[in-house]
């Protein structure tokens, strides 16, 4: 995530404030993450020792140290949500729920269950190297997204307002394995990886 240091808690950086290590001048997208959601960079540049490869939107990333976290968006997300993901099919897949109020409360607008069988571990050191697109449309406005059971799952190009990663439409995305471009994550055991963008541009 541009402007943040390797392994820095994202916190309020996308709320026009600062990350956990004091990085400032983040965009005022009114989006906040929990303390255990960390920024990461490309394994070939800012964060050597990655176990991710072929990440669709280098060099920015977000990871979480634990299996569940909630992203809040006080402006609200309309139309849809999408991302690329990479996971280990040997483990229970993640669930991504969009709620109408902050902190995963009130009405459940959409629930996604990415098929982890489509992204098997690779035999190289960079075990997370096969990526698939996923997305959902919904009615209403979501103020929070709850990521559950994201152990051994990585996310990239999280797109708010579209069911296509990085896109502006709500057409269901096509699952594709991107060509090699190289990236990711700084330490074994770190979970969840994503870059952040809205449908009107990248954060």
C-alpha positions as CSV (number, residue, x, y, z in Angstrom):
1,X,0.0,0.0,0.0
2,X,1.7,3.1,-1.2
3,X,2.9,5.5,1.4
4,X,3.1,2.9,4.2
5,X,6.1,1.0,5.5
6,X,6.6,-2.7,5.4
7,X,4.5,-4.4,8.1
8,X,3.0,-1.0,9.2
9,X,-0.5,-1.2,10.7
10,X,-2.8,0.5,8.2
11,X,-5.2,1.8,10.8
12,X,-6.5,5.3,9.6
13,X,-4.1,5.9,6.7
14,X,-7.0,5.6,4.3
15,X,-9.0,7.9,6.5
16,X,-6.8,10.9,5.8
17,X,-4.7,10.2,8.9
18,X,-1.7,8.0,9.6
19,X,-0.6,4.4,9.8
20,X,0.6,2.7,12.9
21,X,4.3,3.7,12.4
22,X,3.4,7.3,11.7
23,X,3.2,7.3,7.9
24,X,1.0,10.2,6.9
25,X,-0.6,11.8,3.8
26,X,-2.9,8.9,3.1
27,X,-6.0,9.5,0.9
28,X,-9.1,10.6,2.8
29,X,-11.3,7.7,1.6
30,X,-12.9,7.3,5.1
31,X,-11.9,3.7,5.3
32,X,-10.3,2.2,8.4
33,X,-8.7,-1.1,9.3
34,X,-7.9,-2.8,12.6
35,X,-4.5,-2.6,14.1
36,X,-3.6,-6.1,13.0
37,X,-4.2,-5.3,9.4
38,X,-0.7,-4.5,8.1
39,X,0.7,-3.0,4.9
40,X,3.2,-5.0,2.9
41,X,5.2,-4.5,-0.3
42,X,6.7,-6.4,-3.2
43,X,9.1,-9.2,-2.3
44,X,11.4,-8.0,-5.1
45,X,11.6,-4.5,-3.7
46,X,10.5,-3.3,-0.3
47,X,9.8,-6.6,1.5
48,X,12.2,-9.4,0.7
49,X,11.4,-12.9,1.9
50,X,7.9,-13.0,0.5
51,X,5.9,-16.3,0.0
52,X,3.6,-14.8,-2.7
53,X,4.1,-14.6,-6.5
54,X,2.1,-13.4,-9.5
55,X,0.1,-10.9,-7.5
56,X,-2.2,-9.1,-9.9
57,X,-1.7,-5.5,-8.6
58,X,1.9,-5.0,-7.5
59,X,3.5,-3.5,-5.4
60,X,0.8,-2.7,-2.8
61,X,-0.6,-5.2,-0.3
62,X,-2.5,-5.5,2.9
63,X,-2.2,-8.5,5.3
64,X,-3.8,-9.6,8.6
65,X,-2.1,-11.5,11.3
66,X,-5.3,-13.4,12.3
67,X,-8.1,-15.1,10.7
68,X,-10.8,-12.4,11.1
69,X,-10.9,-8.7,10.6
70,X,-13.4,-5.9,9.8
71,X,-12.9,-3.0,7.4
72,X,-15.2,0.0,8.0
73,X,-16.2,2.6,5.4
74,X,-18.1,5.6,6.7
75,X,-18.9,6.8,3.2
76,X,-20.4,3.5,2.4
77,X,-20.0,1.0,-0.4
78,X,-22.6,0.8,-3.1
79,X,-23.2,-1.6,-6.0
80,X,-20.6,-4.3,-5.2
81,X,-17.3,-5.5,-3.8
82,X,-14.6,-7.5,-5.5
83,X,-11.0,-8.7,-5.2
84,X,-8.4,-11.3,-6.3
85,X,-7.6,-14.0,-3.8
86,X,-5.1,-16.8,-3.4
87,X,-5.6,-19.6,-0.9
88,X,-4.6,-23.1,0.3
89,X,-7.4,-25.5,-0.7
90,X,-6.4,-27.8,2.2
91,X,-8.0,-25.4,4.7
92,X,-11.5,-24.0,5.2
93,X,-12.2,-21.2,2.8
94,X,-12.9,-17.7,3.8
95,X,-16.3,-15.8,4.1
96,X,-16.5,-12.2,3.2
97,X,-19.7,-10.5,4.5
98,X,-20.9,-6.9,3.7
99,X,-23.1,-5.2,6.3
100,X,-25.2,-2.1,6.2
101,X,-23.7,-0.6,9.4
102,X,-20.2,-0.3,10.8
103,X,-18.4,-3.1,12.6
104,X,-20.3,-5.9,10.9
105,X,-23.8,-5.0,12.3
106,X,-27.4,-4.6,11.1
107,X,-28.3,-6.0,7.7
108,X,-26.2,-8.6,5.8
109,X,-26.2,-7.3,2.2
110,X,-23.9,-9.9,0.6
111,X,-21.9,-13.0,1.5
112,X,-19.1,-14.4,-0.5
113,X,-17.3,-17.8,-0.2
114,X,-14.3,-17.9,-2.6
115,X,-13.6,-21.4,-3.9
116,X,-10.2,-22.2,-2.5
117,X,-9.9,-25.3,-4.6
118,X,-9.2,-23.0,-7.6
119,X,-6.0,-21.6,-5.9
120,X,-3.8,-24.6,-4.8
121,X,-0.5,-24.0,-3.1
122,X,2.4,-23.8,-5.5
123,X,5.5,-26.0,-5.1
124,X,7.9,-23.1,-5.1
125,X,8.9,-21.1,-2.0
126,X,6.3,-18.5,-3.0
127,X,3.4,-20.9,-2.2
128,X,0.7,-18.3,-3.0
129,X,1.1,-17.9,-6.7
130,X,-2.3,-18.8,-8.3
131,X,-4.9,-16.0,-8.2
132,X,-8.6,-15.9,-8.9
133,X,-11.0,-13.0,-9.2
134,X,-14.3,-12.9,-7.3
135,X,-17.0,-10.4,-6.7
136,X,-20.6,-9.7,-5.6
137,X,-23.3,-7.2,-6.3
138,X,-25.7,-5.9,-3.7
139,X,-28.5,-3.4,-3.1
140,X,-28.2,-0.8,-0.4
141,X,-25.0,0.7,1.1
142,X,-22.4,-1.3,3.1
143,X,-20.5,0.5,5.8
144,X,-18.4,-2.5,6.8
145,X,-16.9,-5.7,5.4
146,X,-16.1,-8.6,7.7
147,X,-13.4,-11.0,6.5
148,X,-13.7,-14.4,8.3
149,X,-11.5,-17.5,8.3
150,X,-8.9,-15.8,6.1
151,X,-6.0,-17.9,7.5
152,X,-4.0,-19.1,4.5
153,X,-5.9,-16.8,2.2
154,X,-4.5,-13.7,0.5
155,X,-6.4,-10.9,-1.1
156,X,-5.4,-8.3,-3.7
157,X,-7.0,-5.3,-5.5
158,X,-9.9,-5.0,-3.1
159,X,-12.3,-2.9,-5.1
160,X,-15.2,-1.0,-3.5
161,X,-18.2,-0.3,-5.7
162,X,-17.7,-2.9,-8.4
163,X,-18.1,-6.7,-8.7
164,X,-15.0,-6.7,-10.9
165,X,-11.5,-6.1,-9.3
166,X,-10.3,-2.7,-10.4
167,X,-13.4,-2.2,-12.6
168,X,-16.3,0.2,-12.8
169,X,-19.1,-2.2,-13.8
170,X,-21.0,-4.7,-11.8
171,X,-20.6,-7.6,-14.2
172,X,-19.5,-10.8,-12.4
173,X,-15.8,-11.2,-12.8
174,X,-14.1,-14.0,-14.7
175,X,-11.8,-16.2,-12.7
176,X,-8.3,-16.0,-14.2
177,X,-4.8,-16.9,-13.2
178,X,-2.7,-13.8,-14.0
179,X,0.6,-14.0,-15.8
180,X,3.8,-13.9,-13.6
181,X,4.6,-10.5,-12.3
182,X,5.9,-11.2,-8.8
183,X,5.1,-10.2,-5.2
184,X,4.4,-10.4,-1.8
185,X,4.1,-10.9,1.9
186,X,7.0,-10.6,4.4
187,X,6.7,-13.4,6.9
188,X,5.4,-16.9,7.2
189,X,2.1,-17.1,8.9
190,X,0.8,-13.7,7.9
191,X,-2.6,-13.9,6.4
192,X,-4.7,-12.0,4.0
193,X,-3.2,-9.7,1.3
194,X,-4.9,-7.0,-0.7
195,X,-4.5,-3.7,-2.4
196,X,-7.1,-1.1,-2.0
197,X,-9.1,0.8,-4.7
198,X,-12.5,2.3,-5.3
199,X,-14.3,2.0,-8.6
200,X,-13.3,5.6,-9.4
201,X,-9.6,5.0,-8.9
202,X,-6.9,3.4,-6.7
203,X,-6.2,4.4,-3.2
